[in-house]
Amino acid sequence: MTDAPARYAGVRAYEALLAEIQDGTLRPGAVLGEVEQAARLGVSRTPLREALRRLAADGLVEQASPRVTVVTGIDASDIRALFDVRRALEEMAARLASRAPERSVFAALAADFATVDAGDGPTADADAYYALIARFDAELDAAVANDYLTSALRTVRTHLVRVRRLARDKPERLAASVSEHHLIASAIARGDADLAAHATHVHLHNALTSILDSLEAPE
């Protein structure tokens, strides 16, 4: 039976590798050699293998050969497939949140979206925007109160972080996304499930289009 220190080492290795895959430090195709990664992360090979198994279950690494693990690639077709799932989950989440008995937090979020500046002006703050998105996602999960749905959403978001890093941020797109989230939060606060779902659909369509355009544009 794995003891607590070994379990902790496995979690630590998983979280470190996950962060590096998501932020682009470990790019698609990067080779994750057991000996090298274990030494770099300061863990033994057993917890490293556990971390790699978890990353494989997340779809973030794959076995290129019996002894070679690489970071999985991601292309336009992968992103479209991811957004197909995201659209189904997030539209349903918006509908369910609109029917929650207590929705005042979404009115507060809408007010925050109305004031955050994620554009390209002198007061723009993309970090504040992403922090607000994280708060919105957390409140959406709480309002949905469906462990199966929120678990699926967490898996999708794991990949979305990576997709956003591979695509280049566009100030004009971030500003538009703020407005789109303001509408979604406002619709949920009012209990308008149809508008919340439709606004989510439009937001995801615009997000996907922007990401694909960014990937196809020359550097």
C-alpha positions as CSV (number, residue, x, y, z in Angstrom):
1,M,0.0,0.0,0.0
2,T,1.3,3.4,-1.0
3,D,2.2,5.5,2.1
4,A,1.2,9.1,2.6
5,P,4.6,10.6,1.6
6,A,4.6,8.7,-1.6
7,R,1.0,9.8,-2.4
8,Y,2.0,13.4,-1.7
9,A,5.0,13.1,-3.9
10,G,2.7,11.8,-6.7
11,V,0.3,14.7,-6.3
12,R,3.1,17.2,-6.2
13,A,4.6,15.7,-9.4
14,Y,1.2,15.7,-11.1
15,E,0.4,19.3,-10.2
16,A,3.9,20.5,-11.4
17,L,3.7,18.7,-14.7
18,L,0.0,19.8,-15.2
19,A,0.9,23.4,-14.7
20,E,3.8,23.2,-17.1
21,I,1.7,21.6,-19.8
22,Q,-1.1,24.2,-19.3
23,D,1.2,27.2,-19.3
24,G,3.1,26.0,-22.4
25,T,6.5,25.2,-20.7
26,L,6.0,21.6,-21.8
27,R,4.9,22.0,-25.4
28,P,3.1,19.3,-27.5
29,G,5.5,16.6,-28.3
30,A,7.8,17.2,-25.4
31,V,9.3,14.0,-24.2
32,L,8.9,13.2,-20.5
33,G,11.7,10.8,-19.6
34,E,11.1,9.1,-16.2
35,V,14.7,9.5,-15.0
36,E,15.0,13.1,-16.1
37,Q,11.6,14.2,-14.8
38,A,11.9,12.4,-11.5
39,A,15.3,14.1,-10.8
40,R,14.0,17.5,-11.9
41,L,10.9,17.3,-9.7
42,G,12.7,15.7,-6.8
43,V,10.6,12.6,-6.6
44,S,11.3,8.9,-7.1
45,R,10.1,7.1,-10.2
46,T,7.1,5.5,-8.6
47,P,5.2,8.7,-7.8
48,L,6.3,10.1,-11.1
49,R,4.7,7.1,-12.9
50,E,1.5,7.8,-10.9
51,A,1.6,11.4,-12.0
52,L,2.0,10.3,-15.7
53,R,-0.8,7.9,-15.4
54,R,-3.1,10.7,-14.1
55,L,-2.0,13.0,-16.9
56,A,-2.7,10.2,-19.4
57,A,-6.2,9.8,-18.0
58,D,-6.6,13.5,-18.5
59,G,-5.6,13.1,-22.1
60,L,-2.6,15.4,-21.7
61,V,0.2,12.8,-22.3
62,E,0.4,9.6,-24.2
63,Q,2.8,6.7,-24.7
64,A,4.8,7.2,-27.9
65,S,6.4,3.8,-27.2
66,P,6.6,1.5,-24.2
67,R,9.3,3.6,-22.6
68,V,8.5,7.1,-24.0
69,T,5.8,9.4,-22.8
70,V,5.1,12.6,-24.7
71,V,2.8,15.6,-24.2
72,T,-0.2,15.1,-26.5
73,G,-0.6,17.4,-29.5
74,I,-3.6,19.6,-30.0
75,D,-4.9,20.9,-33.3
76,A,-8.0,22.6,-34.7
77,S,-10.0,19.3,-34.9
78,D,-9.2,18.6,-31.2
79,I,-10.3,22.2,-30.2
80,R,-13.5,21.9,-32.2
81,A,-14.3,18.5,-30.5
82,L,-13.5,20.1,-27.1
83,F,-15.9,23.0,-27.8
84,D,-18.6,20.6,-28.8
85,V,-18.5,19.1,-25.4
86,R,-18.0,22.4,-23.7
87,R,-21.1,23.9,-25.5
88,A,-23.3,21.0,-24.3
89,L,-22.1,21.2,-20.7
90,E,-22.0,25.0,-20.3
91,E,-25.4,25.6,-21.9
92,M,-27.0,23.0,-19.6
93,A,-25.1,24.5,-16.6
94,A,-26.4,28.0,-17.5
95,R,-30.0,26.7,-17.6
96,L,-29.7,24.8,-14.3
97,A,-28.1,27.8,-12.6
98,S,-31.0,30.0,-13.8
99,R,-33.4,27.7,-11.9
100,A,-31.4,27.7,-8.7
101,P,-33.4,29.1,-5.7
102,E,-30.7,31.6,-4.8
103,R,-29.1,33.6,-7.7
104,S,-28.1,36.9,-6.1
105,V,-24.4,36.1,-6.5
106,F,-24.8,36.2,-10.3
107,A,-26.2,39.8,-10.0
108,A,-23.1,40.7,-8.1
109,L,-20.9,39.0,-10.8
110,A,-22.8,40.8,-13.5
111,A,-21.9,44.1,-11.8
112,D,-18.3,43.1,-11.6
113,F,-18.2,42.1,-15.3
114,A,-19.7,45.6,-16.0
115,T,-16.7,47.2,-14.4
116,V,-13.7,45.0,-15.2
117,D,-11.4,46.3,-18.0
118,A,-9.8,43.6,-20.1
119,G,-9.3,45.6,-23.2
120,D,-6.2,47.2,-24.6
121,G,-6.5,50.6,-22.8
122,P,-4.1,51.9,-20.1
123,T,-6.3,50.5,-17.3
124,A,-6.7,47.0,-18.9
125,D,-6.2,44.1,-16.6
126,A,-6.4,40.6,-18.2
127,D,-5.4,39.0,-14.9
128,A,-8.5,40.5,-13.2
129,Y,-10.6,39.2,-16.1
130,Y,-9.4,35.7,-15.7
131,A,-9.8,35.8,-11.9
132,L,-13.4,36.9,-12.4
133,I,-14.0,34.1,-14.9
134,A,-12.7,31.6,-12.3
135,R,-15.1,33.1,-9.7
136,F,-18.0,32.8,-12.3
137,D,-17.1,29.2,-13.0
138,A,-17.0,28.3,-9.3
139,E,-20.4,29.9,-8.6
140,L,-21.9,28.2,-11.7
141,D,-20.7,24.8,-10.4
142,A,-22.2,25.6,-6.9
143,A,-25.5,26.7,-8.4
144,V,-25.8,23.7,-10.7
145,A,-25.3,21.3,-7.7
146,N,-24.7,18.3,-10.0
147,D,-21.5,16.5,-9.3
148,Y,-21.6,14.6,-12.6
149,L,-21.9,17.8,-14.6
150,T,-19.3,19.8,-12.6
151,S,-16.9,16.9,-12.8
152,A,-17.2,16.9,-16.6
153,L,-16.8,20.6,-16.7
154,R,-13.6,20.4,-14.6
155,T,-12.1,18.0,-17.2
156,V,-13.0,20.4,-20.0
157,R,-11.5,23.4,-18.2
158,T,-8.2,21.5,-17.7
159,H,-7.8,21.4,-21.5
160,L,-9.2,24.9,-22.0
161,V,-6.3,26.4,-20.0
162,R,-3.9,24.8,-22.4
163,V,-5.9,25.9,-25.5
164,R,-5.9,29.5,-24.3
165,R,-2.1,29.4,-23.8
166,L,-1.6,28.0,-27.3
167,A,-3.7,30.8,-28.8
168,R,-2.6,34.4,-28.5
169,D,-4.6,36.7,-26.3
170,K,-6.5,39.4,-28.3
171,P,-7.4,42.5,-26.2
172,E,-10.5,43.1,-28.3
173,R,-11.7,39.5,-27.8
174,L,-11.2,39.7,-24.1
175,A,-13.2,42.9,-24.0
176,A,-16.0,41.2,-26.0
177,S,-15.9,38.2,-23.7
178,V,-16.4,40.5,-20.7
179,S,-19.6,41.8,-22.2
180,E,-20.8,38.3,-23.1
181,H,-20.2,37.1,-19.5
182,H,-22.1,40.1,-18.2
183,L,-25.1,39.1,-20.3
184,I,-24.9,35.4,-19.1
185,A,-24.6,36.4,-15.5
186,S,-27.4,38.9,-15.8
187,A,-29.7,36.3,-17.4
188,I,-28.9,33.7,-14.7
189,A,-29.6,36.3,-12.0
190,R,-33.0,37.1,-13.6
191,G,-33.8,33.4,-13.9
192,D,-34.1,33.6,-17.7
193,A,-32.8,30.1,-18.6
194,D,-33.4,30.5,-22.4
195,L,-31.4,33.7,-22.6
196,A,-28.6,32.3,-20.3
197,A,-28.2,29.3,-22.6
198,H,-28.4,31.3,-25.8
199,A,-25.9,33.9,-24.5
200,T,-23.6,31.0,-23.5
201,H,-23.9,29.5,-27.0
202,V,-23.0,32.9,-28.6
203,H,-20.0,33.3,-26.3
204,L,-18.6,29.9,-27.0
205,H,-19.1,30.3,-30.8
206,N,-17.1,33.6,-30.6
207,A,-14.5,32.1,-28.4
208,L,-13.9,29.1,-30.7
209,T,-13.8,31.3,-33.8
210,S,-11.2,33.6,-32.2
211,I,-9.0,30.7,-31.0
212,L,-9.0,29.0,-34.4
213,D,-8.2,32.3,-36.1
214,S,-5.4,32.9,-33.7
215,L,-3.9,29.4,-34.4
216,E,-4.1,29.9,-38.2
217,A,-2.7,33.4,-38.2
218,P,1.0,33.8,-39.0
219,E,3.3,34.6,-36.1
